[in-house]
Amino acid sequence: MEHYDIIIIGTGAGGGTMAYALAPTGKRILILERGDYLPRERENWSTEAVFKQKRYQAHETWYYNGEPFRPEIHYWVGGNTKMFGAALFRLREADFGEIHHAGGTSPAWPLGYQHFAPYYTQAEHLYHAHGQRGIDPTEPPTDGPYPFDPLPHEPRVAELKADLERLGYAPFPLPMGIKLGEGTGEAPYLPSTFDGYPDLTESKADAHVIAIKPAVQHDNVTLRTNRMVWELKTSADGRTVTEVHARHNGETEIFRADTVIVAAGAANSAAIFLRSESDKHPNGLGNRSDLVGRNYVCHNNATFLAISKESNDSIFQKTLAITDWYGPSADWEYPMGLIQMLGKVDETLMAFEAPEPLDGMTYAEMAAHSLDFWLQSEDLPDPNNRITVTLPTDKSGGF
Ligand SMILES: Cc1cc2nc3c(=O)[nH]c(=O)nc-3n(C[C@H](O)[C@H](O)[C@H](O)COP(=O)(O)OP(=O)(O)OC[C@H]3O[C@@H](n4cnc5c(N)ncnc54)[C@H](O)[C@@H]3O)c2cc1C
């Protein structure tokens, strides 16, 4: 049985960044990832393949109130960041306090913004954040500028920004994680297929490119892909994790480490703990409180496509955000959330997203005139919004 100093489960934003930070310590580190490397292929930039055929989405069935669905989750080295939009926001100071929403109260965190601020600074440097301080009205205090200047607005987005400013709002450059070759001699490239697509050029600052690639250059770091961690075993007194059981090609592999870091994402981390039942932990590991997997909180997201009379030729539209309604405002006593530009919607995606074409317009014409927004509002913790795992005899273990 292999023994390591540290095992990290998952290679996404959490596990990947953790591996990057720990690699220089010289500790013997094993990273276990259930996915493989995301293939670099033409389909990376095909809307048909990515959004309609869901080529990179996990082939898994989860259940919501008994109804099966295919979750929008991605099991690759780099986790969901391989597909993410790379908008790199810090939580706001107020987010850590008690917040009254229309649907109820979001309780205060036991930690405050000040505890996270130094790590945000480090992460913004590591993940090549491009942005501009001092415009976003809800921006928390920081100890310096973004490491890189904001991405330039293309003409239609600049026009939208000017229109919003004329109305008294404060749009600001969306903080974006992207490698544009600054200071390296590499040519910059801003792909039109970026937000929600894998990035063939590896310009997107995802956890694979930014964190895992440099981490595995260290001799003391080993990455094993296609290893799905099934459960953690403990010592007889139940107090120490002694073994990590992973599945590989239908076999169980067992690893040991002094420290085990579970960074498999919100749902899958809970699933690992819930599957790790034992006499000492009958409800799953660390779950005496019965809170593991409960209070699952996720942003409530919506796509808003505004079809304007003016055309929108933008290639890289994802450069602007608005927080004027993030907290209580003159328009409503409760927080409404964040608005940011989406990557530019093309004809194929328009046909996929829009329920039906507008009168007299083709989907291509609609896409050529649309301004595309991502609307994000907060979810409230609810103990009944919960992840559970079913353990059939074949141990395929659905959610
Ligand atoms: C399309 C899309 C766009 C997004 N855009 C943004 C954005 O612009 N800005 C932003 O901040 N966030 C964005 N997000 C969200 C962001 O990607 C996630 O919040 C983030 O990746 C979470 O990091 P994580 O490490 O917790 O989990 P993940 O990134 O999900 O990583 C978990 C890793 O663990 C692996 N894993 C899971 N189970 C096991 C197991 N049992 N054994 C071994 N390995 C396992 C997974 O394969 C994965 O690699 C977006 C997400 C999506 C899907």
The ligand as an SDF file (V2000), in Angstrom:
LIG
                    3D

 53 58  0  0  0  0  0  0  0  0999 V2000
  -19.8890   26.4800  -17.2830 C   0  0  0  0  0  0  0  0  0  0  0  0
  -19.3660   26.9920  -15.9630 C   0  0  0  0  0  0  0  0  0  0  0  0
  -18.9710   28.3290  -15.8660 C   0  0  0  0  0  0  0  0  0  0  0  0
  -18.4800   28.8120  -14.6480 C   0  0  0  0  0  0  0  0  0  0  0  0
  -18.0280   30.1140  -14.5970 N   0  0  0  0  0  0  0  0  0  0  0  0
  -17.4530   30.5770  -13.4600 C   0  0  0  0  0  0  0  0  0  0  0  0
  -16.8680   31.8760  -13.4200 C   0  0  0  0  0  0  0  0  0  0  0  0
  -16.8470   32.6010  -14.4110 O   0  0  0  0  0  0  0  0  0  0  0  0
  -16.3230   32.2870  -12.2400 N   0  0  0  0  0  0  0  0  0  0  0  0
  -16.3160   31.4850  -11.1280 C   0  0  0  0  0  0  0  0  0  0  0  0
  -15.7810   31.9040  -10.0880 O   0  0  0  0  0  0  0  0  0  0  0  0
  -16.8550   30.2520  -11.1490 N   0  0  0  0  0  0  0  0  0  0  0  0
  -17.4060   29.7880  -12.2890 C   0  0  0  0  0  0  0  0  0  0  0  0
  -17.9210   28.4990  -12.3220 N   0  0  0  0  0  0  0  0  0  0  0  0
  -17.9030   27.7120  -11.0750 C   0  0  0  0  0  0  0  0  0  0  0  0
  -16.5130   27.1520  -10.7990 C   0  0  0  0  0  0  0  0  0  0  0  0
  -16.0520   26.4280  -11.9160 O   0  0  0  0  0  0  0  0  0  0  0  0
  -16.5830   26.2520   -9.5590 C   0  0  0  0  0  0  0  0  0  0  0  0
  -17.1000   27.0030   -8.4790 O   0  0  0  0  0  0  0  0  0  0  0  0
  -15.2360   25.7080   -9.1550 C   0  0  0  0  0  0  0  0  0  0  0  0
  -14.6450   24.9830  -10.2190 O   0  0  0  0  0  0  0  0  0  0  0  0
  -15.3790   24.8170   -7.9240 C   0  0  0  0  0  0  0  0  0  0  0  0
  -14.0990   24.3290   -7.5630 O   0  0  0  0  0  0  0  0  0  0  0  0
  -13.9560   22.9920   -6.7160 P   0  0  0  0  0  0  0  0  0  0  0  0
  -12.5100   22.7070   -6.6280 O   0  0  0  0  0  0  0  0  0  0  0  0
  -14.7570   23.1160   -5.4660 O   0  0  0  0  0  0  0  0  0  0  0  0
  -14.7160   21.8790   -7.5840 O   0  0  0  0  0  0  0  0  0  0  0  0
  -14.4810   21.3760   -9.0720 P   0  0  0  0  0  0  0  0  0  0  0  0
  -13.8870   22.4210   -9.9440 O   0  0  0  0  0  0  0  0  0  0  0  0
  -15.7690   20.7510   -9.4920 O   0  0  0  0  0  0  0  0  0  0  0  0
  -13.3690   20.2560   -8.8950 O   0  0  0  0  0  0  0  0  0  0  0  0
  -13.6310   19.0450   -8.2500 C   0  0  0  0  0  0  0  0  0  0  0  0
  -12.7050   17.9810   -8.8280 C   0  0  0  0  0  0  0  0  0  0  0  0
  -12.8590   16.7870   -8.0880 O   0  0  0  0  0  0  0  0  0  0  0  0
  -12.9880   15.6830   -8.9840 C   0  0  0  0  0  0  0  0  0  0  0  0
  -13.7590   14.6570   -8.2760 N   0  0  0  0  0  0  0  0  0  0  0  0
  -15.0820   14.6550   -7.9880 C   0  0  0  0  0  0  0  0  0  0  0  0
  -15.4150   13.5560   -7.3020 N   0  0  0  0  0  0  0  0  0  0  0  0
  -14.2670   12.8470   -7.1380 C   0  0  0  0  0  0  0  0  0  0  0  0
  -13.9730   11.6160   -6.5180 C   0  0  0  0  0  0  0  0  0  0  0  0
  -14.9250   10.8960   -5.9000 N   0  0  0  0  0  0  0  0  0  0  0  0
  -12.6860   11.1500   -6.5600 N   0  0  0  0  0  0  0  0  0  0  0  0
  -11.7130   11.8690   -7.2010 C   0  0  0  0  0  0  0  0  0  0  0  0
  -11.9610   13.0530   -7.8080 N   0  0  0  0  0  0  0  0  0  0  0  0
  -13.2150   13.5450   -7.7650 C   0  0  0  0  0  0  0  0  0  0  0  0
  -13.6770   16.2670  -10.1960 C   0  0  0  0  0  0  0  0  0  0  0  0
  -13.4660   15.4880  -11.3660 O   0  0  0  0  0  0  0  0  0  0  0  0
  -13.0210   17.6480  -10.2780 C   0  0  0  0  0  0  0  0  0  0  0  0
  -11.8340   17.6200  -11.0230 O   0  0  0  0  0  0  0  0  0  0  0  0
  -18.4180   27.9720  -13.5230 C   0  0  0  0  0  0  0  0  0  0  0  0
  -18.8270   26.6350  -13.6180 C   0  0  0  0  0  0  0  0  0  0  0  0
  -19.2890   26.1390  -14.8230 C   0  0  0  0  0  0  0  0  0  0  0  0
  -19.7000   24.6910  -14.9160 C   0  0  0  0  0  0  0  0  0  0  0  0
  1  2  1  0
  2  3  1  0
  2 52  2  0
  3  4  2  0
  4  5  1  0
  4 50  1  0
  5  6  2  0
  6  7  1  0
  6 13  1  0
  7  8  2  0
  7  9  1  0
  9 10  1  0
 10 11  2  0
 10 12  1  0
 12 13  2  0
 13 14  1  0
 14 15  1  0
 14 50  1  0
 15 16  1  0
 16 17  1  0
 16 18  1  0
 18 19  1  0
 18 20  1  0
 20 21  1  0
 20 22  1  0
 22 23  1  0
 23 24  1  0
 24 25  2  0
 24 26  1  0
 24 27  1  0
 27 28  1  0
 28 29  2  0
 28 30  1  0
 28 31  1  0
 31 32  1  0
 32 33  1  0
 33 34  1  0
 33 48  1  0
 34 35  1  0
 35 36  1  0
 35 46  1  0
 36 37  1  0
 36 45  1  0
 37 38  2  0
 38 39  1  0
 39 40  1  0
 39 45  2  0
 40 41  1  0
 40 42  2  0
 42 43  1  0
 43 44  2  0
 44 45  1  0
 46 47  1  0
 46 48  1  0
 48 49  1  0
 50 51  2  0
 51 52  1  0
 52 53  1  0
M  END
$$$$
